[in-house]
Amino acid sequence: MILSDEIDRIARAYRGYEEDHAGRRWSLANRGNRAALEERQGAIRSMLAAKGWLPLGSRSVLEVGTGSGAELARLLELGAEPRRLAGVDLLADRVAAAKAAYPELDLRVANAERLDFADGRFDLVLALTLFSSIKDQSMAHNVAAEIDRVLKPGGAVIWYDFRYDNPRNPNVTGMTEAKIRALFPRFTRMLRKVTLLPPMSRRLGPFTPALYPALSLAPPLRTHLAGLLVKDAT
């Protein structure tokens, strides 16, 4: 079964990252990683503010592929109410760890092709480095359709993902604007190129405050797209 094989591949890839301590490369102890996070959060925050959606308040949010739950919990800094935040992930051990860290959030084990939420349940859906991890296009379209289904008309996907393939990681597929449009044809895209090439930014050390923004002026060195995909209100 193709989709079962794809689910197994994704699970193996994420367990492999953990075994190889790949997460350490993204540690916020590194100044370049902190700069990338601040840039991405700033871009998303400004777009949410422009829509009049800050503070988040009682807006309901779902994160698909929630992992550690840390990204979902960061929405508390934008005024979200904990009881309005939900997340799903394929891996039971990741969900268990996330529940232990953030017991106030609604975190569940689920295949995002079949979300156990009502139509139009959420104001916002987080999709952070989600679709670049799905190589099977049938599965990607199924997940996108479920996100569309549970998102309210006029709501938005908060998007952050690679725009290039990663030559060092065959489990990552770049998500161009054309691919995003194919997955979410009824959505208006508000996206920015962000994130200085990570292997470069991680080496900037104490020069990060000056060199990160300067090097980011070269669009080819920005490896991700961040922003909002706003669903048609009709």
TORTOR-838087 format. One record per atom (N, C-alpha, C): atom name; y negated, x, z; residue number from 1. Coordinates in steps of 0.1 Angstrom, whole numbers, plus 2048, in hexadecimal, padded with zeros to 3 digits. Atoms other than C-alpha are relative to their C-alpha. Layout:
REM residues N
(node "CA",(Y,X,Z),NUM)
...
This chain:
REM residues 234
(node "N",(80C,809,800),1)
(node "CA",(800,800,800),1)
(node "C",(7F4,809,800),1)
(node "N",(80B,7F7,802),2)
(node "CA",(7E0,811,7F4),2)
(node "C",(7F6,7FF,80C),2)
(node "N",(80A,800,7F5),3)
(node "CA",(7C9,804,810),3)
(node "C",(805,805,80D),3)
(node "N",(7FA,7FB,7F4),4)
(node "CA",(7E2,80C,82B),4)
(node "C",(7FF,80F,800),4)
(node "N",(801,7F2,802),5)
(node "CA",(7E3,82F,81D),5)
(node "C",(7F2,805,803),5)
(node "N",(80E,7FC,7FE),6)
(node "CA",(7BD,831,81D),6)
(node "C",(7FC,800,80F),6)
(node "N",(803,800,7F1),7)
(node "CA",(7BB,826,842),7)
(node "C",(807,80C,807),7)
(node "N",(7F9,7F5,7FA),8)
(node "CA",(7D5,840,84B),8)
(node "C",(7F8,80D,7FD),8)
(node "N",(807,7F4,804),9)
(node "CA",(7C1,85B,838),9)
(node "C",(7F3,801,808),9)
(node "N",(80D,800,7F8),10)
(node "CA",(7A0,851,84A),10)
(node "C",(804,804,80E),10)
(node "N",(7FC,7FD,7F2),11)
(node "CA",(7B2,852,86C),11)
(node "C",(804,80F,801),11)
(node "N",(7FC,7F2,800),12)
(node "CA",(7C1,874,864),12)
(node "C",(7F4,809,7FF),12)
(node "N",(80C,7F8,801),13)
(node "CA",(79F,882,859),13)
(node "C",(7F8,801,80D),13)
(node "N",(808,7FF,7F3),14)
(node "CA",(78E,878,879),14)
(node "C",(807,807,80B),14)
(node "N",(7F9,7F9,7F6),15)
(node "CA",(7A9,884,88F),15)
(node "C",(800,80F,7FD),15)
(node "N",(801,7F2,804),16)
(node "CA",(7A8,8A5,87B),16)
(node "C",(7F3,806,804),16)
(node "N",(80D,7FB,7FC),17)
(node "CA",(783,8A8,882),17)
(node "C",(800,803,80F),17)
(node "N",(800,7FE,7F2),18)
(node "CA",(789,8A4,8A7),18)
(node "C",(809,80D,804),18)
(node "N",(7F7,7F4,7FD),19)
(node "CA",(7A6,8BE,8A7),19)
(node "C",(7F9,80D,7FC),19)
(node "N",(807,7F4,805),20)
(node "CA",(790,8D6,893),20)
(node "C",(7F3,802,807),20)
(node "N",(80D,7FF,7F9),21)
(node "CA",(773,8D0,8AB),21)
(node "C",(7F4,7FF,7F7),21)
(node "N",(80B,801,80A),22)
(node "CA",(75E,8C7,88D),22)
(node "C",(7F4,7F9,806),22)
(node "N",(80C,806,7F9),23)
(node "CA",(748,8B2,8A4),23)
(node "C",(7F7,80A,806),23)
(node "N",(809,7F6,7FA),24)
(node "CA",(73B,8D2,8B3),24)
(node "C",(7F5,804,7F6),24)
(node "N",(80A,7FC,80A),25)
(node "CA",(72A,8DA,892),25)
(node "C",(7F4,7F6,801),25)
(node "N",(80B,80A,800),26)
(node "CA",(715,8BA,898),26)
(node "C",(7FA,7FF,80E),26)
(node "N",(805,801,7F2),27)
(node "CA",(70D,8C2,8BD),27)
(node "C",(7F1,800,800),27)
(node "N",(80F,800,7FE),28)
(node "CA",(6E9,8BA,8C7),28)
(node "C",(7FB,80B,807),28)
(node "N",(804,7F3,7FB),29)
(node "CA",(6E8,8DB,8D8),29)
(node "C",(7FA,809,7F6),29)
(node "N",(805,7F8,80B),30)
(node "CA",(6E0,8E9,8B6),30)
(node "C",(7F3,7F9,7FC),30)
(node "N",(80D,806,803),31)
(node "CA",(6BB,8E5,8AD),31)
(node "C",(7FF,7FA,7F3),31)
(node "N",(800,806,80D),32)
(node "CA",(6C2,8DE,889),32)
(node "C",(806,7F2,800),32)
(node "N",(7FA,80D,7FF),33)
(node "CA",(6D9,8C1,892),33)
(node "C",(7F6,7F6,807),33)
(node "N",(80A,809,7FA),34)
(node "CA",(6BE,8B3,8A9),34)
(node "C",(7F5,7FC,7F7),34)
(node "N",(80B,803,80A),35)
(node "CA",(6A4,8B6,88E),35)
(node "C",(805,7F5,7F6),35)
(node "N",(7FA,80A,80A),36)
(node "CA",(6BB,8A3,876),36)
(node "C",(801,7F2,806),36)
(node "N",(7FF,80D,7FA),37)
(node "CA",(6C1,887,88F),37)
(node "C",(7F2,7FA,802),37)
(node "N",(80E,805,7FE),38)
(node "CA",(69C,884,897),38)
(node "C",(7FA,7FB,7F3),38)
(node "N",(805,804,80D),39)
(node "CA",(694,882,872),39)
(node "C",(806,7F3,7FC),39)
(node "N",(7F9,80C,803),40)
(node "CA",(6AE,868,86C),40)
(node "C",(7FB,7F4,808),40)
(node "N",(804,80B,7F7),41)
(node "CA",(6A5,853,88A),41)
(node "C",(7F1,7FC,7FD),41)
(node "N",(80E,804,803),42)
(node "CA",(680,855,881),42)
(node "C",(7FF,7F8,7F3),42)
(node "N",(801,808,80C),43)
(node "CA",(686,849,85E),43)
(node "C",(805,7F2,802),43)
(node "N",(7FB,80E,7FE),44)
(node "CA",(69B,82B,869),44)
(node "C",(7F6,7F9,809),44)
(node "N",(809,807,7F6),45)
(node "CA",(683,823,886),45)
(node "C",(7F4,7FB,7F8),45)
(node "N",(80C,804,807),46)
(node "CA",(665,822,86E),46)
(node "C",(803,7F5,7F7),46)
(node "N",(7FD,80B,809),47)
(node "CA",(677,80B,856),47)
(node "C",(802,7F3,808),47)
(node "N",(7FE,80B,7F7),48)
(node "CA",(682,7F4,872),48)
(node "C",(7F2,7FA,805),48)
(node "N",(80D,804,7FB),49)
(node "CA",(65E,7F3,87F),49)
(node "C",(7F8,7FA,7F4),49)
(node "N",(807,806,80B),50)
(node "CA",(651,7EC,85C),50)
(node "C",(804,7F2,7FD),50)
(node "N",(7FB,80E,802),51)
(node "CA",(667,7CD,85B),51)
(node "C",(7FD,7F7,80C),51)
(node "N",(803,808,7F4),52)
(node "CA",(65A,7C2,87D),52)
(node "C",(80C,7FE,809),52)
(node "N",(7F4,802,7F9),53)
(node "CA",(67C,7C7,88D),53)
(node "C",(801,808,80D),53)
(node "N",(800,7F9,7F4),54)
(node "CA",(672,7DD,8AA),54)
(node "C",(7F7,7FA,80A),54)
(node "N",(7F3,7FC,7FB),55)
(node "CA",(679,7DB,8C6),55)
(node "C",(80B,7F7,7FC),55)
(node "N",(7F5,808,805),56)
(node "CA",(69C,7CF,8BD),56)
(node "C",(802,7F3,809),56)
(node "N",(7FF,80C,7F7),57)
(node "CA",(69D,7B7,8DB),57)
(node "C",(80D,7F9,7FF),57)
(node "N",(7F4,808,800),58)
(node "CA",(6B6,79C,8D7),58)
(node "C",(808,800,7F2),58)
(node "N",(7F9,7FE,80D),59)
(node "CA",(6C0,7A6,8B3),59)
(node "C",(80E,805,802),59)
(node "N",(7F2,7FC,7FF),60)
(node "CA",(6E6,7A9,8B0),60)
(node "C",(803,80A,7F6),60)
(node "N",(7FD,7F4,808),61)
(node "CA",(6F4,7C9,8A2),61)
(node "C",(80F,803,800),61)
(node "N",(7F2,7FC,801),62)
(node "CA",(717,7D3,896),62)
(node "C",(800,80E,7F9),62)
(node "N",(7FE,7F3,806),63)
(node "CA",(721,7F7,88F),63)
(node "C",(80E,800,7FB),63)
(node "N",(7F3,7FE,806),64)
(node "CA",(73E,7FC,877),64)
(node "C",(803,80E,7FF),64)
(node "N",(7FD,7F2,7FE),65)
(node "CA",(750,81C,87E),65)
(node "C",(7F8,806,80B),65)
(node "N",(809,7FC,7F5),66)
(node "CA",(741,820,8A0),66)
(node "C",(803,80D,807),66)
(node "N",(7FC,7F3,7FB),67)
(node "CA",(754,83F,8AA),67)
(node "C",(7FE,801,80F),67)
(node "N",(802,7FD,7F2),68)
(node "CA",(747,84C,8CC),68)
(node "C",(7F7,7F5,806),68)
(node "N",(80A,80B,7FB),69)
(node "CA",(72E,82E,8CF),69)
(node "C",(7F2,806,802),69)
(node "N",(80D,7FA,7FD),70)
(node "CA",(711,847,8D3),70)
(node "C",(7F5,7FB,7F7),70)
(node "N",(80A,805,809),71)
(node "CA",(6FF,83B,8B4),71)
(node "C",(7FC,7F2,803),71)
(node "N",(803,80E,7FC),72)
(node "CA",(701,817,8BE),72)
(node "C",(7F8,800,80C),72)
(node "N",(808,800,7F3),73)
(node "CA",(6F5,81F,8E1),73)
(node "C",(7F2,805,7FE),73)
(node "N",(80D,7FB,803),74)
(node "CA",(6D7,831,8D2),74)
(node "C",(7F6,7F4,7FD),74)
(node "N",(809,80C,803),75)
(node "CA",(6CA,80E,8C8),75)
(node "C",(7FA,7FB,80D),75)
(node "N",(806,804,7F4),76)
(node "CA",(6C3,808,8ED),76)
(node "C",(7F2,806,801),76)
(node "N",(80D,7F9,800),77)
(node "CA",(6A6,821,8E8),77)
(node "C",(7F6,7F8,7F8),77)
(node "N",(809,808,809),78)
(node "CA",(698,808,8CE),78)
(node "C",(7FF,7F2,806),78)
(node "N",(802,80D,7FA),79)
(node "CA",(699,7EB,8E7),79)
(node "C",(80B,7F7,7FF),79)
(node "N",(7F5,809,801),80)
(node "CA",(6BB,7DD,8DF),80)
(node "C",(805,7FC,80E),80)
(node "N",(7F9,805,7F4),81)
(node "CA",(6CD,7C8,8F9),81)
(node "C",(80F,804,7FF),81)
(node "N",(7F2,7FC,800),82)
(node "CA",(6EF,7D6,902),82)
(node "C",(80A,7F5,7FC),82)
(node "N",(7F7,80B,803),83)
(node "CA",(700,7B4,900),83)
(node "C",(800,7FC,7F1),83)
(node "N",(802,804,80E),84)
(node "CA",(6F4,7B1,8DC),84)
(node "C",(806,80B,7F6),84)
(node "N",(7FB,7F5,808),85)
(node "CA",(705,7D1,8D0),85)
(node "C",(80F,800,800),85)
(node "N",(7F2,800,801),86)
(node "CA",(728,7D2,8C2),86)
(node "C",(804,80B,7F6),86)
(node "N",(7FB,7F5,809),87)
(node "CA",(73D,7ED,8B0),87)
(node "C",(80F,7FF,7FE),87)
(node "N",(7F2,800,803),88)
(node "CA",(75E,7F0,89F),88)
(node "C",(804,80D,7FA),88)
(node "N",(7FB,7F3,805),89)
(node "CA",(774,80E,896),89)
(node "C",(80F,7FE,7FE),89)
(node "N",(7F2,800,803),90)
(node "CA",(796,814,887),90)
(node "C",(809,806,80B),90)
(node "N",(7F8,7F8,7F7),91)
(node "CA",(7A2,82C,8A2),91)
(node "C",(7FF,7FB,80F),91)
(node "N",(800,805,7F2),92)
(node "CA",(7AC,81E,8C4),92)
(node "C",(7FB,80A,80A),92)
(node "N",(804,7F7,7F6),93)
(node "CA",(7A7,83E,8D7),93)
(node "C",(7F1,803,800),93)
(node "N",(80F,7FF,801),94)
(node "CA",(783,841,8CA),94)
(node "C",(7F9,7F4,807),94)
(node "N",(806,80C,7F9),95)
(node "CA",(77C,81D,8D5),95)
(node "C",(801,801,80F),95)
(node "N",(7FE,7FF,7F2),96)
(node "CA",(78B,824,8F7),96)
(node "C",(7F6,809,806),96)
(node "N",(80A,7F7,7FB),97)
(node "CA",(775,842,8FC),97)
(node "C",(7F2,7FB,800),97)
(node "N",(80E,806,801),98)
(node "CA",(756,82F,8F0),98)
(node "C",(7FE,7F6,80A),98)
(node "N",(802,80A,7F5),99)
(node "CA",(75D,813,908),99)
(node "C",(7FE,806,80D),99)
(node "N",(802,7F9,7F3),100)
(node "CA",(760,82B,925),100)
(node "C",(7F2,805,801),100)
(node "N",(80E,7FA,800),101)
(node "CA",(73E,83B,91B),101)
(node "C",(7F6,7F5,800),101)
(node "N",(80A,80A,802),102)
(node "CA",(72C,81A,913),102)
(node "C",(807,7F2,803),102)
(node "N",(7F8,80D,7FD),103)
(node "CA",(73E,7FD,926),103)
(node "C",(7F8,7F4,7FE),103)
(node "N",(808,80C,802),104)
(node "CA",(721,7E6,920),104)
(node "C",(800,7FB,7F2),104)
(node "N",(7FF,804,80E),105)
(node "CA",(727,7E5,8FB),105)
(node "C",(80D,7F9,7FC),105)
(node "N",(7F5,808,805),106)
(node "CA",(73F,7CE,8E8),106)
(node "C",(807,809,7F5),106)
(node "N",(7F9,7F7,809),107)
(node "CA",(757,7E8,8D8),107)
(node "C",(80E,7FC,7FE),107)
(node "N",(7F2,805,804),108)
(node "CA",(777,7DF,8C5),108)
(node "C",(807,809,7F6),108)
(node "N",(7F8,7FA,80B),109)
(node "CA",(793,7EE,8B1),109)
(node "C",(801,7F6,7F5),109)
(node "N",(800,809,80C),110)
(node "CA",(791,7DF,88E),110)
(node "C",(800,807,7F3),110)
(node "N",(801,7FC,80E),111)
(node "CA",(796,7E5,869),111)
(node "C",(7F4,7F8,7FB),111)
(node "N",(80D,807,804),112)
(node "CA",(773,7DD,85B),112)
(node "C",(802,7F7,7F3),112)
(node "N",(7FE,80A,80B),113)
(node "CA",(783,7CB,83D),113)
(node "C",(803,7F2,805),113)
(node "N",(7FE,80D,7FA),114)
(node "CA",(78A,7AF,855),114)
(node "C",(7F9,7FF,80E),114)
(node "N",(808,800,7F4),115)
(node "CA",(76F,7AB,86F),115)
(node "C",(801,7F3,807),115)
(node "N",(7FE,80C,7F8),116)
(node "CA",(775,792,88B),116)
(node "C",(7F3,7FB,806),116)
(node "N",(80D,805,7FD),117)
(node "CA",(752,785,88B),117)
(node "C",(7FC,7F5,7F6),117)
(node "N",(804,80B,808),118)
(node "CA",(742,765,87E),118)
(node "C",(7F7,804,7F5),118)
(node "N",(809,7FE,80B),119)
(node "CA",(72F,763,85D),119)
(node "C",(7F1,801,806),119)
(node "N",(80E,800,7FB),120)
(node "CA",(70A,76D,863),120)
(node "C",(7FE,803,80E),120)
(node "N",(801,7FD,7F1),121)
(node "CA",(711,77A,886),121)
(node "C",(7F5,80A,804),121)
(node "N",(808,7F5,7FC),122)
(node "CA",(6FB,799,885),122)
(node "C",(7F3,801,7F8),122)
(node "N",(80D,7FD,806),123)
(node "CA",(6D7,7A2,87E),123)
(node "C",(800,80D,7F9),123)
(node "N",(800,7F3,805),124)
(node "CA",(6DF,7C6,877),124)
(node "C",(80F,806,801),124)
(node "N",(7F3,7F9,800),125)
(node "CA",(6FE,7DB,86E),125)
(node "C",(7FE,80E,7FE),125)
(node "N",(801,7F2,802),126)
(node "CA",(700,800,873),126)
(node "C",(80C,805,7F7),126)
(node "N",(7F6,7FA,809),127)
(node "CA",(712,813,857),127)
(node "C",(7FC,80F,7FF),127)
(node "N",(805,7F2,7FF),128)
(node "CA",(70E,838,860),128)
(node "C",(80C,809,7FC),128)
(node "N",(7F6,7F7,806),129)
(node "CA",(723,851,84B),129)
(node "C",(80D,7F8,800),129)
(node "N",(7F4,809,800),130)
(node "CA",(73B,833,847),130)
(node "C",(806,801,7F2),130)
(node "N",(7FA,802,80E),131)
(node "CA",(740,82E,821),131)
(node "C",(803,80E,7FA),131)
(node "N",(7FC,7F3,806),132)
(node "CA",(741,854,819),132)
(node "C",(80E,803,805),132)
(node "N",(7F3,7FD,7FB),133)
(node "CA",(761,854,82D),133)
(node "C",(80B,7F7,7FA),133)
(node "N",(7F7,809,807),134)
(node "CA",(771,838,818),134)
(node "C",(802,804,7F1),134)
(node "N",(7FF,7FC,80E),135)
(node "CA",(77F,846,7F8),135)
(node "C",(806,7F5,7F7),135)
(node "N",(7FA,80B,807),136)
(node "CA",(792,827,7ED),136)
(node "C",(7F5,7F5,7FD),136)
(node "N",(80B,809,803),137)
(node "CA",(779,811,7DA),137)
(node "C",(803,7F1,804),137)
(node "N",(7FD,80D,7FC),138)
(node "CA",(78C,7F1,7E1),138)
(node "C",(7FD,7FE,80F),138)
(node "N",(803,801,7F2),139)
(node "CA",(78A,7F7,806),139)
(node "C",(7F1,801,803),139)
(node "N",(80F,7FF,7FF),140)
(node "CA",(765,801,803),140)
(node "C",(7FA,7F3,7FD),140)
(node "N",(806,80D,804),141)
(node "CA",(75D,7E0,7F2),141)
(node "C",(804,7F5,80A),141)
(node "N",(7FC,809,7F6),142)
(node "CA",(771,7CD,80C),142)
(node "C",(7F8,801,80C),142)
(node "N",(808,7FD,7F4),143)
(node "CA",(75E,7DD,828),143)
(node "C",(7F2,7FB,7FE),143)
(node "N",(80D,804,803),144)
(node "CA",(73D,7D7,817),144)
(node "C",(7FF,7F0,800),144)
(node "N",(800,80F,800),145)
(node "CA",(746,7B2,811),145)
(node "C",(800,7FA,80E),145)
(node "N",(800,804,7F2),146)
(node "CA",(74E,7AE,836),146)
(node "C",(7F3,802,807),146)
(node "N",(80D,7FD,7FA),147)
(node "CA",(72D,7BE,840),147)
(node "C",(7F6,7F5,7FB),147)
(node "N",(809,80A,806),148)
(node "CA",(71B,7A6,828),148)
(node "C",(803,7F3,807),148)
(node "N",(7FD,80D,7FA),149)
(node "CA",(72E,788,837),149)
(node "C",(7FB,7FF,80E),149)
(node "N",(804,802,7F2),150)
(node "CA",(726,78F,85C),150)
(node "C",(7F1,803,802),150)
(node "N",(80E,7FD,7FE),151)
(node "CA",(702,799,855),151)
(node "C",(7F8,7F3,7FC),151)
(node "N",(809,80C,803),152)
(node "CA",(6E7,77D,856),152)
(node "C",(7F8,802,7F4),152)
(node "N",(809,7FE,80B),153)
(node "CA",(6D3,776,837),153)
(node "C",(7F2,805,805),153)
(node "N",(80C,7F9,7FB),154)
(node "CA",(6B4,78C,83A),154)
(node "C",(802,80B,809),154)
(node "N",(7FD,7F5,7F7),155)
(node "CA",(6C6,7A4,851),155)
(node "C",(801,80D,7F8),155)
(node "N",(800,7F3,807),156)
(node "CA",(6CC,7C9,848),156)
(node "C",(80B,808,805),156)
(node "N",(7F7,7F5,7FC),157)
(node "CA",(6E5,7E5,848),157)
(node "C",(7F7,80C,803),157)
(node "N",(806,7F3,7FD),158)
(node "CA",(6D8,804,859),158)
(node "C",(809,80B,7FA),158)
(node "N",(7F7,7F7,808),159)
(node "CA",(6E5,81F,841),159)
(node "C",(7FC,80E,803),159)
(node "N",(802,7F1,800),160)
(node "CA",(6EA,844,845),160)
(node "C",(80D,806,7FB),160)
(node "N",(7F3,7FA,806),161)
(node "CA",(703,857,82F),161)
(node "C",(7FD,80B,7F7),161)
(node "N",(801,7F5,80A),162)
(node "CA",(709,875,819),162)
(node "C",(7FC,7FB,7F2),162)
(node "N",(802,804,80E),163)
(node "CA",(6FB,873,7F6),163)
(node "C",(807,80A,7F7),163)
(node "N",(7F9,7F6,808),164)
(node "CA",(70F,891,7EA),164)
(node "C",(80F,800,805),164)
(node "N",(7F3,7FC,7FB),165)
(node "CA",(734,899,7EB),165)
(node "C",(7FF,80D,808),165)
(node "N",(800,7F4,7F8),166)
(node "CA",(73D,8B3,804),166)
(node "C",(80B,80A,7FB),166)
(node "N",(7F5,7F8,806),167)
(node "CA",(74F,8D0,7F3),167)
(node "C",(809,806,80A),167)
(node "N",(7F7,7FA,7F5),168)
(node "CA",(75D,8DC,815),168)
(node "C",(808,7F5,806),168)
(node "N",(7F9,80B,7FA),169)
(node "CA",(76A,8BA,81E),169)
(node "C",(804,7F5,7F6),169)
(node "N",(7FC,809,80A),170)
(node "CA",(77F,8A6,805),170)
(node "C",(801,7F2,805),170)
(node "N",(7FF,80E,7FA),171)
(node "CA",(77F,888,81D),171)
(node "C",(7F2,7F9,7FF),171)
(node "N",(80D,806,801),172)
(node "CA",(75A,882,816),172)
(node "C",(7FC,7FE,7F1),172)
(node "N",(805,804,80D),173)
(node "CA",(74C,870,7F7),173)
(node "C",(7F2,7FD,800),173)
(node "N",(80E,802,800),174)
(node "CA",(727,871,7EF),174)
(node "C",(7FD,7F1,7FC),174)
(node "N",(804,80D,803),175)
(node "CA",(716,84F,7EF),175)
(node "C",(7F2,800,7FA),175)
(node "N",(80C,801,807),176)
(node "CA",(6FC,84D,7D4),176)
(node "C",(7FA,7F3,801),176)
(node "N",(806,80D,800),177)
(node "CA",(6E3,831,7D0),177)
(node "C",(808,7F6,7F7),177)
(node "N",(7F8,808,809),178)
(node "CA",(6F8,824,7B3),178)
(node "C",(80C,7FA,807),178)
(node "N",(7F4,805,7F9),179)
(node "CA",(717,822,7C9),179)
(node "C",(7FC,7F6,80B),179)
(node "N",(805,809,7F5),180)
(node "CA",(703,811,7E5),180)
(node "C",(7FD,7F2,7F9),180)
(node "N",(804,80D,807),181)
(node "CA",(6F5,7F7,7CC),181)
(node "C",(80D,7F9,7FC),181)
(node "N",(7F3,807,804),182)
(node "CA",(719,7F0,7C0),182)
(node "C",(807,7F9,80B),182)
(node "N",(7F9,806,7F4),183)
(node "CA",(725,7E9,7E3),183)
(node "C",(7F7,7F5,806),183)
(node "N",(809,80A,7FA),184)
(node "CA",(706,7D5,7EE),184)
(node "C",(7F6,7FB,7F5),184)
(node "N",(809,804,80B),185)
(node "CA",(6F8,7C4,7CE),185)
(node "C",(7F5,7F6,804),185)
(node "N",(80A,80A,7FC),186)
(node "CA",(6E5,7A9,7E1),186)
(node "C",(7F6,805,80A),186)
(node "N",(809,7F9,7F5),187)
(node "CA",(6D2,7C2,7F7),187)
(node "C",(7F5,808,7F9),187)
(node "N",(80B,7F7,804),188)
(node "CA",(6B0,7D2,7F3),188)
(node "C",(801,80D,807),188)
(node "N",(7FE,7F3,7FA),189)
(node "CA",(6B3,7F7,7F9),189)
(node "C",(7F2,806,804),189)
(node "N",(80B,7F9,7FB),190)
(node "CA",(699,809,80F),190)
(node "C",(805,80D,805),190)
(node "N",(7F9,7F4,7FD),191)
(node "CA",(6A6,82D,80F),191)
(node "C",(7F8,80C,7FE),191)
(node "N",(807,7F3,801),192)
(node "CA",(699,850,815),192)
(node "C",(80A,80B,7FF),192)
(node "N",(7F7,7F4,7FF),193)
(node "CA",(6A9,872,80E),193)
(node "C",(7FC,808,80C),193)
(node "N",(803,7F9,7F4),194)
(node "CA",(6AC,883,82F),194)
(node "C",(80B,80B,802),194)
(node "N",(7F6,7F7,7FA),195)
(node "CA",(6C0,89E,842),195)
(node "C",(801,80D,7F7),195)
(node "N",(7FE,7F2,806),196)
(node "CA",(6BC,8C3,838),196)
(node "C",(80E,804,800),196)
(node "N",(7F2,7FB,801),197)
(node "CA",(6DC,8D2,82C),197)
(node "C",(805,806,80D),197)
(node "N",(7FC,7FC,7F2),198)
(node "CA",(6EF,8D5,84D),198)
(node "C",(804,80F,802),198)
(node "N",(7FD,7F2,7FD),199)
(node "CA",(6FE,8F8,849),199)
(node "C",(7F3,809,800),199)
(node "N",(80D,7F8,800),200)
(node "CA",(6DA,904,842),200)
(node "C",(7F8,7FD,80D),200)
(node "N",(809,804,7F4),201)
(node "CA",(6C8,8F0,85E),201)
(node "C",(806,806,80D),201)
(node "N",(7F9,7FC,7F4),202)
(node "CA",(6E2,8FB,878),202)
(node "C",(7FD,80F,803),202)
(node "N",(802,7F1,7FF),203)
(node "CA",(6D8,920,872),203)
(node "C",(7F1,803,803),203)
(node "N",(80F,7FE,7FF),204)
(node "CA",(6B2,91B,877),204)
(node "C",(7FC,804,80E),204)
(node "N",(803,7FC,7F2),205)
(node "CA",(6B3,920,89D),205)
(node "C",(7F2,7FD,805),205)
(node "N",(80D,803,7FB),206)
(node "CA",(691,924,8AD),206)
(node "C",(7F5,7FD,7F6),206)
(node "N",(809,803,80B),207)
(node "CA",(680,921,88B),207)
(node "C",(801,7F2,7FB),207)
(node "N",(7FD,80E,805),208)
(node "CA",(68D,8FD,887),208)
(node "C",(7F3,7F8,7FF),208)
(node "N",(80C,809,802),209)
(node "CA",(66B,8EB,88E),209)
(node "C",(7F8,803,7F4),209)
(node "N",(808,7FD,80C),210)
(node "CA",(65A,8FE,872),210)
(node "C",(808,7FF,7F3),210)
(node "N",(7F8,7FE,80D),211)
(node "CA",(676,904,859),211)
(node "C",(807,7F3,7FC),211)
(node "N",(7F9,80D,804),212)
(node "CA",(688,8E2,85A),212)
(node "C",(7F7,7F8,7F7),212)
(node "N",(808,808,808),213)
(node "CA",(66B,8CE,84D),213)
(node "C",(7FC,807,7F3),213)
(node "N",(804,7F9,80C),214)
(node "CA",(661,8E9,834),214)
(node "C",(80B,801,7F6),214)
(node "N",(7F4,800,809),215)
(node "CA",(684,8ED,825),215)
(node "C",(803,7F2,7FB),215)
(node "N",(7FC,80E,804),216)
(node "CA",(688,8C7,824),216)
(node "C",(7F7,7FB,7F5),216)
(node "N",(809,804,80B),217)
(node "CA",(66B,8C5,80B),217)
(node "C",(808,801,7F2),217)
(node "N",(7F8,7FF,80D),218)
(node "CA",(686,8CF,7F0),218)
(node "C",(80A,7F4,800),218)
(node "N",(7F7,80C,7FF),219)
(node "CA",(697,8AD,7E9),219)
(node "C",(80F,804,7FE),219)
(node "N",(7F2,7FE,801),220)
(node "CA",(6B8,8BD,7DE),220)
(node "C",(807,805,80D),220)
(node "N",(7FB,7FB,7F3),221)
(node "CA",(6BC,8CC,801),221)
(node "C",(802,7F4,80A),221)
(node "N",(7FE,80B,7F7),222)
(node "CA",(6BB,8A9,810),222)
(node "C",(80D,7F9,7FD),222)
(node "N",(7F2,803,803),223)
(node "CA",(6E0,89F,813),223)
(node "C",(804,7F1,802),223)
(node "N",(7FC,80D,7FC),224)
(node "CA",(6DF,87B,81F),224)
(node "C",(7F5,7F6,7FC),224)
(node "N",(809,80B,802),225)
(node "CA",(6CF,859,819),225)
(node "C",(800,7F8,80D),225)
(node "N",(802,808,7F4),226)
(node "CA",(6C1,845,837),226)
(node "C",(7F7,7F5,7FD),226)
(node "N",(809,80C,801),227)
(node "CA",(6B1,823,83A),227)
(node "C",(806,7F3,802),227)
(node "N",(7FB,80E,7FF),228)
(node "CA",(6B7,7FE,836),228)
(node "C",(804,7FB,7F3),228)
(node "N",(7FC,809,80B),229)
(node "CA",(6CA,7E8,81E),229)
(node "C",(7FE,7F2,805),229)
(node "N",(804,80D,7FB),230)
(node "CA",(6BA,7C6,822),230)
(node "C",(806,7F5,7F8),230)
(node "N",(7F9,80A,807),231)
(node "CA",(6CE,7A8,81A),231)
(node "C",(7F7,7F5,7FB),231)
(node "N",(808,80C,805),232)
(node "CA",(6C0,78C,804),232)
(node "C",(800,7F5,80A),232)
(node "N",(801,80A,7F6),233)
(node "CA",(6B3,771,81A),233)
(node "C",(805,7F2,7FC),233)
(node "N",(7FC,80D,805),234)
(node "CA",(6BF,755,804),234)
(node "C",(80F,7FF,7FF),234)
